[in-house]
Amino acid sequence: MPTCDGIREEYIQCLLRSECVFVRRHSVEECIKNKDLASMVPERCQMLRKSLFECKRGLLDMRRRMRGVPNAGIGASRDKTDSSDKWDD
């Protein structure tokens, strides 16, 4: 079963290296919940937070579990502008 551990660890490390935690010595919880301190959290950490949320949401969403990740199927890498098709003989 897929997990979100990789994203979670990367998010935690990003927060621990942020100015809010590393330099100003606030707790991670304070940096996340306080709107004033959240401005010191880098955009990369905020993007990782959103990715972690989407990952966890995907684990619970049965429709996504059945359909899979969008654009990750067989035809995802095929260029749609390619006019040459092997069935056009």
N, CA, C and O of each residue as an XYZ file, in Angstrom:
356
protein
N       0.845     -1.183      0.000
C       0.000      0.000      0.000
C       0.886      1.240      0.000
O       1.822      1.336      0.793
N       0.590      2.197     -0.895
C       1.409      3.401     -0.952
C       1.235      4.255      0.296
O       0.158      4.313      0.890
N       2.302      4.903      0.669
C       2.267      5.805      1.818
C       2.842      7.155      1.415
O       3.389      7.314      0.324
N       2.712      8.101      2.292
C       3.185      9.464      2.038
C       4.424      9.776      2.883
O       4.715     10.944      3.141
N       5.145      8.760      3.309
C       6.264      8.953      4.225
C       7.383      9.817      3.640
O       7.973     10.628      4.354
N       7.674      9.654      2.365
C       8.744     10.434      1.743
C       8.441     11.919      1.748
O       9.299     12.735      2.083
N       7.225     12.264      1.378
C       6.819     13.676      1.366
C       6.788     14.216      2.792
O       7.189     15.352      3.047
N       6.308     13.392      3.711
C       6.216     13.815      5.118
C       7.596     14.132      5.688
O       7.785     15.162      6.336
N       8.555     13.247      5.446
C       9.921     13.472      5.943
C      10.542     14.714      5.323
O      11.209     15.487      6.011
N      10.327     14.907      4.033
C      10.876     16.079      3.357
C      10.250     17.362      3.906
O      10.934     18.372      4.071
N       8.950     17.317      4.185
C       8.247     18.468      4.760
C       8.783     18.796      6.155
O       9.003     19.963      6.481
N       8.987     17.780      6.962
C       9.510     17.983      8.321
C      10.906     18.601      8.262
O      11.196     19.552      8.988
N      11.767     18.065      7.405
C      13.125     18.599      7.280
C      13.107     20.046      6.784
O      13.903     20.873      7.230
N      12.208     20.338      5.874
C      12.096     21.710      5.361
C      11.691     22.663      6.478
O      12.244     23.757      6.594
N      10.734     22.254      7.295
C      10.307     23.101      8.414
C      11.418     23.283      9.442
O      11.602     24.378      9.974
N      12.149     22.224      9.718
C      13.220     22.320     10.707
C      14.354     23.233     10.244
O      15.056     23.814     11.071
N      14.539     23.364      8.924
C      15.581     24.234      8.378
C      15.089     25.645      8.099
O      15.871     26.502      7.690
N      13.801     25.898      8.315
C      13.243     27.226      8.018
C      13.739     28.260      9.030
O      14.207     27.918     10.115
N      13.626     29.507      8.653
C      14.053     30.601      9.531
C      13.235     30.619     10.821
O      13.762     30.913     11.893
N      11.977     30.309     10.711
C      11.079     30.347     11.865
C      11.532     29.383     12.969
O      11.504     29.735     14.148
N      11.944     28.187     12.595
C      12.339     27.171     13.582
C      13.827     27.255     13.897
O      14.218     27.286     15.064
N      14.654     27.290     12.856
C      16.100     27.190     13.033
C      16.719     28.457     13.617
O      17.576     28.383     14.497
N      16.291     29.602     13.136
C      16.895     30.868     13.569
C      16.133     31.477     14.743
O      16.733     31.838     15.755
N      14.823     31.592     14.610
C      14.006     32.256     15.629
C      13.633     31.353     16.798
O      13.119     31.834     17.809
N      13.882     30.068     16.676
C      13.659     29.079     17.751
C      12.197     28.947     18.190
O      11.917     28.736     19.370
N      11.275     29.070     17.244
C       9.876     28.789     17.535
C       9.637     27.305     17.307
O      10.416     26.647     16.618
N       8.572     26.781     17.879
C       8.245     25.376     17.635
C       7.645     25.245     16.236
O       7.164     26.220     15.659
N       7.682     24.033     15.708
C       7.117     23.778     14.388
C       5.623     24.087     14.401
O       5.095     24.670     13.453
N       4.957     23.703     15.459
C       3.516     23.955     15.569
C       3.211     25.448     15.536
O       2.255     25.869     14.883
N       4.010     26.251     16.231
C       3.805     27.701     16.221
C       3.989     28.261     14.810
O       3.225     29.120     14.369
N       5.002     27.771     14.115
C       5.287     28.275     12.768
C       4.190     27.912     11.779
O       3.939     28.653     10.829
N       3.544     26.793     11.993
C       2.476     26.370     11.087
C       1.177     27.106     11.381
O       0.499     27.559     10.459
N       0.826     27.229     12.648
C      -0.487     27.750     13.024
C      -0.564     29.266     13.124
O      -1.625     29.839     12.876
N       0.528     29.931     13.481
C       0.524     31.380     13.642
C       0.706     32.046     12.278
O       1.693     31.799     11.585
N      -0.247     32.883     11.903
C      -0.214     33.539     10.585
C       0.989     34.465     10.431
O       1.545     34.573      9.338
N       1.398     35.131     11.504
C       2.541     36.041     11.432
C       3.844     35.272     11.220
O       4.705     35.700     10.452
N       3.982     34.154     11.893
C       5.196     33.340     11.757
C       5.209     32.546     10.454
O       6.275     32.182      9.957
N       4.037     32.279      9.906
C       3.956     31.499      8.667
C       4.634     32.208      7.503
O       5.018     31.564      6.526
N       4.784     33.516      7.592
C       5.464     34.242      6.517
C       6.960     33.933      6.468
O       7.607     34.169      5.447
N       7.514     33.405      7.564
C       8.930     33.035      7.591
C       9.171     31.623      7.050
O      10.319     31.225      6.851
N       8.110     30.874      6.813
C       8.236     29.524      6.279
C       8.396     29.635      4.764
O       7.583     30.293      4.115
N       9.419     29.010      4.186
C       9.662     29.124      2.745
C       8.505     28.567      1.913
O       7.730     27.728      2.373
N       8.414     29.051      0.694
C       7.353     28.611     -0.217
C       7.480     27.117     -0.517
O       6.475     26.434     -0.718
N       8.698     26.617     -0.548
C       8.921     25.192     -0.801
C       8.240     24.346      0.273
O       7.646     23.314     -0.038
N       8.320     24.769      1.523
C       7.671     24.048      2.614
C       6.157     24.097      2.473
O       5.467     23.115      2.750
N       5.649     25.234      2.046
C       4.213     25.361      1.854
C       3.735     24.456      0.726
O       2.645     23.889      0.806
N       4.536     24.318     -0.314
C       4.195     23.423     -1.414
C       4.250     21.966     -0.967
O       3.415     21.156     -1.368
N       5.233     21.639     -0.137
C       5.317     20.282      0.396
C       4.127     19.972      1.296
O       3.633     18.845      1.308
N       3.673     20.957      2.040
C       2.501     20.763      2.897
C       1.277     20.439      2.049
O       0.496     19.548      2.383
N       1.120     21.167      0.954
C      -0.012     20.911      0.065
C       0.120     19.529     -0.583
O      -0.872     18.814     -0.719
N       1.325     19.155     -0.978
C       1.551     17.839     -1.571
C       1.234     16.725     -0.579
O       0.648     15.707     -0.948
N       1.621     16.917      0.675
C       1.323     15.931      1.708
C      -0.183     15.815      1.909
O      -0.704     14.709      2.053
N      -0.880     16.938      1.921
C      -2.331     16.924      2.050
C      -2.967     16.151      0.900
O      -3.838     15.309      1.120
N      -2.530     16.440     -0.329
C      -3.088     15.761     -1.500
C      -2.766     14.266     -1.473
O      -3.591     13.450     -1.885
N      -1.598     13.907     -1.003
C      -1.215     12.504     -0.907
C      -2.116     11.771      0.085
O      -2.625     10.690     -0.213
N      -2.307     12.351      1.242
C      -3.168     11.725      2.247
C      -4.609     11.658      1.761
O      -5.305     10.668      1.990
N      -5.043     12.692      1.105
C      -6.395     12.709      0.563
C      -6.571     11.613     -0.487
O      -7.615     10.963     -0.553
N      -5.547     11.419     -1.294
C      -5.598     10.385     -2.314
C      -5.667      8.980     -1.737
O      -6.236      8.081     -2.356
N      -5.094      8.785     -0.562
C      -5.158      7.474      0.082
C      -6.570      7.150      0.554
O      -6.959      5.984      0.624
N      -7.330      8.185      0.876
C      -8.685      7.981      1.387
C      -9.753      8.012      0.298
O     -10.830      7.442      0.477
N      -9.481      8.653     -0.801
C     -10.461      8.823     -1.868
C     -10.532      7.551     -2.718
O      -9.603      7.242     -3.464
N     -11.625      6.829     -2.598
C     -11.757      5.571     -3.332
C     -11.777      5.781     -4.844
O     -11.284      4.929     -5.583
N     -12.333      6.891     -5.320
C     -12.351      7.137     -6.762
C     -10.944      7.279     -7.303
O     -10.630      6.754     -8.371
N     -10.093      7.986     -6.571
C      -8.719      8.166     -7.021
C      -7.943      6.852     -6.933
O      -7.097      6.566     -7.781
N      -8.232      6.066     -5.915
C      -7.554      4.783     -5.771
C      -7.910      3.846     -6.918
O      -7.069      3.069     -7.368
N      -9.149      3.915     -7.391
C      -9.571      3.048     -8.490
C      -9.063      3.559     -9.842
O      -8.650      2.768    -10.690
N      -9.095      4.859    -10.038
C      -8.681      5.444    -11.309
C      -7.179      5.596    -11.428
O      -6.640      5.562    -12.535
N      -6.506      5.758    -10.332
C      -5.071      5.996    -10.351
C      -4.760      7.475    -10.483
O      -5.663      8.312    -10.502
N      -3.506      7.780    -10.572
C      -3.062      9.165    -10.702
C      -3.342      9.639    -12.120
O      -2.979      8.949    -13.073
N      -3.978     10.799    -12.292
C      -4.252     11.286    -13.640
C      -2.965     11.518    -14.431
O      -1.952     11.946    -13.877
N      -3.018     11.234    -15.707
C      -1.898     11.420    -16.643
C      -0.690     10.553    -16.320
O       0.421     10.870    -16.746
N      -0.878      9.481    -15.586
C       0.241      8.598    -15.293
C       0.083      7.257    -16.007
O       0.812      6.306    -15.725
N      -0.857      7.190    -16.917
C      -1.134      5.937    -17.610
C      -0.198      5.699    -18.769
O       0.838      6.351    -18.895
N      -0.571      4.764    -19.608
C       0.262      4.340    -20.734
C       0.442      5.459    -21.752
O       1.549      5.657    -22.253
N      -0.607      6.185    -22.064
C      -0.544      7.210    -23.098
C      -0.030      8.553    -22.631
O      -0.062      9.517    -23.396
N       0.440      8.647    -21.406
C       0.851      9.939    -20.863
C       2.082     10.497    -21.562
O       2.198     11.713    -21.718
N       2.998      9.643    -21.983
C       4.242     10.139    -22.569
C       4.129     10.345    -24.075
O       5.046     10.898    -24.682
N       3.041      9.919    -24.688
C       2.884     10.036    -26.130
C       2.526     11.461    -26.507
O       1.647     12.069    -25.894
N       3.185     11.982    -27.487
C       2.936     13.329    -27.962
C       1.656     13.343    -28.777
O       1.545     12.606    -29.757
N       0.697     14.154    -28.400
C      -0.590     14.188    -29.074
C      -0.505     14.850    -30.448
O      -1.396     14.650    -31.274
N       0.528     15.621    -30.710
C       0.662     16.278    -32.005
C       1.335     15.386    -33.027
O       1.465     15.773    -34.188
N       1.761     14.212    -32.626
C       2.419     13.292    -33.526
C       1.394     12.731    -34.509
O       0.469     12.029    -34.100
N       1.547     13.029    -35.796
C       0.574     12.597    -36.798
C       0.858     11.201    -37.323
O      -0.002     10.599    -37.966
N       2.034     10.682    -37.064
C       2.358      9.342    -37.536
C       1.796      8.314    -36.592
O       2.123      8.297    -35.406
N       0.959      7.468    -37.115
C       0.335      6.425    -36.324
C       0.609      5.101    -37.018
O       0.501      5.013    -38.241
N       0.954      4.089    -36.273
C       1.346      2.832    -36.919
C       0.159      2.118    -37.532
O       0.363      1.128    -38.235
N      -1.068      2.559    -37.310
C      -2.237      1.913    -37.882
C      -2.669      2.580    -39.190
O      -3.626      2.129    -39.819
N      -1.981      3.645    -39.610
C      -2.320      4.364    -40.843
C      -1.555      3.792    -42.038
O      -0.738      4.511    -42.614
N      -1.767      2.594    -42.423
C      -1.035      1.994    -43.559
C      -1.727      2.247    -44.857
O      -1.249      1.814    -45.906
